[in-house]
């Protein structure tokens, strides 16, 4: 029997897709789940898949790979899409797609499938990954673009017809659209679709409301080596454990919430609420570390390319030659970015308290207001005169 590898979460949408694939393609479906730190129950995934007749269920723990090889390079670039979005969902899809194709090749499946909707960005991100690793040899099945189910109501009716469990949120209605991993949580849909509506507090899962956070400031020390974070408060941790630790500390202090209307790659606007507690702290800390270790030219070059780098990730171009080329610029002097940063977290705010490094890029002698001979002030006049002449040049 021919086989299809489905990116399976165990939830409503992918359970419906699993049944639909069986009915419409007369194929054996392999349920594949990447564990990248999302809230998940392995027992539930296995139980739901088996209930639908699935014989092969694969759950891979990819948390450390995800943080080390995807999240950390993105943090080194300070990648932020449209000024606010730290790309938590965007950065996860390439890894899932890569592994899905690898599983398909291993079990000689003729196709892969995903649960991304026809209006979303994820269909692009998944399928660019499929194309990169699978080429034209492995078929891509995108149910949301093929089936006749047009709405959430249609899906629920299909689920009821096929005895597929329908989860409920606190309001007793079909749930918000939620995506999460070790780096972030995103929430979309329902009342959030109208930008005039405030986000209800019940949607937040990993951050406390800033006004309810502790009144006492929390200090946190993050150490960097070769531009990557390696320890928290003096304790060395592997990437996934480090991010988990900072997530907890930052979340308790109301850090990392954003509410944005973004421009999707496919051309429509969407409103989403994102929680990225640990990532928000790491971006701030890494930038502070670079400020005392990198030269002006290198830092400004990184700032110049960042919007393009961020957009490539958002659009699903993680494996592209262009992103890899920009990553080389980002990492050109990463060996200089080592030291420690101490931060204060307080009710949604982050304050840099201290930066320490053995790097000599920052010179106290040159910057001191005390008289010294290490900085030639006479050159400043020539410098100003030169740039005065540039004002009227096109």
C-alpha positions in Angstrom: 0.0 0.0 0.0 1.3 3.5 -0.8 2.2 5.7 2.1 1.8 9.3 3.2 3.8 11.0 6.0 1.6 13.5 7.8 2.8 16.2 10.1 0.6 15.2 13.0 -0.1 17.1 16.2 -2.9 14.8 17.6 -5.3 17.8 17.6 -8.6 18.3 15.8 -7.3 19.6 12.4 -4.6 17.0 11.8 -6.9 14.2 13.0 -9.5 15.3 10.5 -6.8 15.5 7.8 -5.5 12.0 8.8 -9.0 10.5 8.2 -9.5 12.5 5.0 -6.2 11.3 3.6 -7.1 7.7 4.3 -10.5 8.1 2.6 -9.4 10.1 -0.4 -5.9 8.6 -1.2 -6.5 5.0 0.0 -3.1 5.2 1.6 -1.4 4.2 4.8 -0.7 7.3 6.8 2.4 7.6 8.9 1.8 10.0 11.8 4.9 12.1 12.3 5.4 14.5 15.3 8.4 16.7 15.9 8.8 17.5 19.6 10.2 21.0 19.6 8.9 22.0 23.0 5.2 22.4 22.3 2.6 21.5 24.9 1.8 18.0 23.9 0.8 14.6 25.2 2.6 11.7 23.6 -0.1 9.3 25.0 -2.8 11.5 23.4 -1.0 11.6 20.0 -0.6 7.8 20.0 -4.1 7.2 21.3 -5.8 9.5 18.7 -3.6 8.1 15.8 -4.3 4.5 16.7 -8.0 5.2 17.0 -7.9 6.3 13.4 -6.1 3.1 12.4 -2.5 4.4 12.2 0.1 1.7 12.5 3.3 3.8 12.3 3.6 6.7 14.8 6.9 8.6 15.0 7.6 11.2 17.7 11.1 12.8 17.6 12.6 14.9 20.3 14.2 17.8 18.4 14.2 20.5 21.1 18.0 20.8 21.4 18.6 20.8 17.7 15.8 23.3 17.2 17.3 25.8 19.7 21.0 25.2 18.8 20.7 25.2 15.0 17.7 27.3 14.3 16.8 29.6 17.2 20.4 30.6 18.2 21.5 31.6 14.7 18.4 33.7 14.4 19.1 35.4 17.8 22.7 36.1 16.6 21.1 38.1 13.8 18.6 39.9 16.0 16.0 38.9 13.5 12.7 40.7 14.1 9.9 40.9 11.4 8.1 44.2 11.0 9.6 45.6 14.2 7.9 43.2 16.7 7.6 39.6 15.7 10.5 37.3 16.9 9.6 34.7 14.3 8.7 31.9 16.7 6.4 29.9 14.3 8.4 30.8 11.2 11.7 29.3 12.5 10.1 26.0 13.5 8.6 25.0 10.1 11.9 24.4 8.2 13.1 21.8 10.7 9.8 19.9 10.7 9.7 19.9 6.9 13.3 18.6 6.7 12.6 15.7 9.1 9.3 14.9 7.4 11.0 14.4 4.1 13.7 12.3 5.7 11.0 10.1 7.2 9.2 9.9 3.9 12.4 8.7 2.2 13.2 6.2 4.9 9.8 4.5 4.6 9.5 5.0 0.8 6.4 7.2 1.1 5.1 8.8 -2.1 3.8 11.9 -0.4 4.0 14.2 2.6 1.1 16.3 4.0 0.6 19.2 6.4 -2.3 20.9 8.2 -1.6 24.5 7.3 -4.6 26.4 6.0 -4.9 27.9 2.6 -4.7 31.4 3.9 -1.7 31.1 6.1 2.1 31.4 5.8 2.9 27.9 7.1 1.8 26.2 3.9 4.6 28.1 2.1 7.1 27.4 4.8 6.4 23.7 4.9 6.4 23.3 1.1 9.6 25.3 0.5 11.2 22.9 2.9 9.7 19.9 1.1 10.9 21.2 -2.2 14.4 21.8 -1.0 14.8 18.3 0.5 12.3 16.3 -1.6 12.5 17.9 -4.9 9.8 16.6 -7.4 10.1 13.0 -6.2 7.8 13.4 -3.2 4.3 14.6 -3.7 2.9 17.4 -1.5 -0.7 17.1 -0.3 -2.2 20.2 1.2 -5.8 19.2 2.2 -6.9 22.8 3.0 -6.4 23.6 -0.7 -8.0 20.4 -2.0 -11.0 19.4 0.1 -14.5 20.8 0.1 -14.4 21.6 3.8 -14.5 25.4 3.8 -14.9 26.5 7.4 -14.3 25.6 11.0 -18.0 24.5 11.1 -17.4 22.1 8.3 -14.5 20.6 10.1 -16.5 20.1 13.3 -19.3 18.4 11.4 -16.8 16.1 9.7 -15.2 15.3 13.0 -18.6 14.5 14.6 -19.4 12.2 11.6 -16.2 10.3 12.1 -16.2 10.2 15.9 -13.1 12.5 16.2 -12.9 14.3 19.6 -13.5 18.0 19.5 -11.6 20.0 22.2 -13.2 23.0 23.9 -11.7 26.1 25.4 -12.9 27.9 28.5 -15.8 29.4 26.6 -17.1 26.1 25.4 -16.5 26.9 21.7 -14.0 25.6 19.2 -10.6 26.8 20.4 -8.3 29.6 19.3 -5.7 28.7 16.7 -2.6 28.1 18.9 0.9 27.2 17.8 3.7 26.8 20.3 7.2 25.5 20.7 10.0 25.9 23.2 10.7 29.4 21.8 7.2 30.9 21.7 3.4 30.6 21.7 1.1 32.3 19.1 -2.6 32.7 19.4 -4.9 33.7 16.5 -8.6 33.6 15.5 -12.0 34.2 17.1 -12.2 37.6 18.9 -8.6 38.4 17.8 -9.6 38.5 14.2 -11.1 42.0 14.8 -8.2 44.3 15.6 -10.5 46.6 17.7 -10.9 43.8 20.2 -8.5 43.5 23.1 -6.8 40.2 23.7 -8.5 38.3 26.6 -6.2 37.4 29.4 -7.3 33.7 29.2 -5.2 33.2 25.9 -1.9 33.8 27.6 -0.1 30.6 28.5 3.5 31.3 29.4 3.6 34.9 30.6 1.9 36.5 33.6 0.3 39.9 33.1 2.9 42.6 33.8 0.7 44.3 36.4 0.4 41.0 38.3 4.1 40.2 38.2 6.2 40.4 41.3 6.9 43.9 42.7 10.5 42.9 43.3 13.0 43.1 40.5 14.6 39.8 39.3 18.3 39.8 38.3 19.5 37.4 35.7 23.1 36.8 34.4 23.6 35.3 31.0 27.0 34.3 29.7 27.9 34.2 26.0 30.6 32.3 24.2 31.1 32.7 20.4 27.9 34.7 20.3 25.7 31.9 21.8 24.3 31.9 25.3 25.9 29.2 27.4 24.9 29.7 31.0 22.3 31.3 33.2 23.3 32.7 36.7 26.6 30.9 36.4 25.2 27.5 35.6 26.1 26.0 32.2 23.2 24.5 30.4 22.6 22.8 27.0 20.6 25.0 24.6 17.1 23.6 25.3 17.5 23.7 29.0 18.9 27.2 28.9 16.0 28.5 26.9 13.5 26.7 29.2 15.2 28.3 32.3 15.0 31.8 30.9 11.4 31.2 29.7 10.3 30.5 33.2 12.1 33.5 34.8 11.0 35.9 32.1 7.4 34.6 32.0 7.0 35.1 35.7 8.0 38.8 35.2 5.5 39.5 32.4 8.2 39.6 29.7 7.6 38.8 26.0 4.1 39.7 25.0 3.3 41.3 21.7 0.0 42.0 19.9 0.6 42.7 16.2 -1.1 42.9 12.8 1.4 41.5 10.4 1.6 41.3 6.6 1.6 37.7 5.6 3.7 36.5 2.7 0.7 35.6 0.7 -0.6 39.1 0.7 -3.2 39.5 3.5 -3.0 41.0 7.0 -3.5 39.0 10.1 -3.6 39.8 13.8 -1.8 37.6 16.3 -0.7 37.6 19.9 2.7 36.2 20.6 4.5 35.2 23.8 8.3 34.9 23.6 9.6 35.4 27.1 13.1 33.8 27.0 13.7 34.9 23.4 12.9 38.6 24.3 15.5 38.5 27.1 18.1 36.7 24.9 17.7 39.3 22.1 18.2 42.1 24.6 21.2 40.4 26.3 22.9 39.4 23.1 22.6 43.0 21.7 24.1 44.3 24.9 27.0 41.8 24.6 27.7 42.8 21.1 27.7 46.5 22.0 31.0 46.0 24.0 32.6 43.4 21.8 32.0 44.3 18.1 33.2 47.3 16.1 30.8 49.8 14.6 31.2 48.7 11.0 30.3 45.1 11.9 27.3 46.0 14.0 25.9 48.4 11.5 26.3 45.9 8.7 24.3 43.4 10.8 21.6 46.0 11.4 21.4 46.8 7.7 20.8 43.2 6.6 18.6 42.2 9.5 15.2 43.2 7.9 16.0 41.1 4.8 17.2 38.2 7.0 14.1 38.3 9.1 11.8 38.4 6.0 13.6 35.4 4.5 12.8 33.4 7.6 9.2 34.7 7.7 8.7 33.7 4.1 10.1 30.2 4.5 13.5 30.8 2.9 15.6 29.4 5.8 17.4 26.9 3.6 18.0 29.4 0.7 21.4 30.4 -0.5 20.5 34.0 0.3 19.8 33.4 4.0 22.9 31.3 4.3 24.9 34.1 2.7 23.5 36.6 5.2 24.2 34.2 8.1 27.9 34.3 7.1 27.8 38.1 7.5 26.0 37.8 10.8 28.6 35.3 12.1 31.7 36.9 10.6 33.1 38.0 14.0 31.0 35.9 16.4 34.2 34.5 18.0 34.6 38.0 19.6 31.2 38.0 21.2 32.0 36.4 24.6 31.3 37.6 28.2 28.4 38.1 30.5 25.4 40.4 30.8 23.4 41.1 33.9 19.8 42.2 33.4 16.9 43.3 35.6 13.4 42.0 34.8 10.5 43.9 36.3 6.8 43.9 35.3 7.3 43.5 31.5 10.5 45.6 31.4 14.1 44.6 30.8 17.0 46.8 32.0 20.7 46.1 31.3 22.7 46.4 34.6 26.1 45.2 33.6 28.3 44.1 30.7 31.6 42.2 31.2 34.0 40.9 28.7 37.7 40.4 28.1 37.3 41.8 24.6 39.1 45.2 24.1 36.7 46.8 21.7 35.4 49.1 24.4 38.1 51.5 25.6 37.5 53.3 28.9 40.5 55.5 28.2 39.1 56.8 24.9 35.7 57.4 26.2 36.6 59.0 29.6 35.7 62.6 30.2 39.0 62.9 32.1 41.8 64.5 30.0 43.9 61.8 28.3 46.2 61.4 25.3 44.7 58.3 23.9 42.2 60.1 21.6 43.4 62.7 19.1 40.9 65.6 19.4 42.6 67.6 16.7 41.4 65.1 14.1 37.8 65.7 15.1 37.8 69.2 13.4 39.0 67.7 10.1 36.4 64.9 10.5 33.6 67.5 11.0 34.7 69.6 8.1 34.8 66.6 5.8 31.3 65.6 6.7 30.0 69.2 6.4 30.9 69.1 2.8 29.0 65.8 2.3 25.7 67.5 3.3 25.0 68.9 -0.1 26.1 65.9 -2.0 23.4 63.6 -3.5 
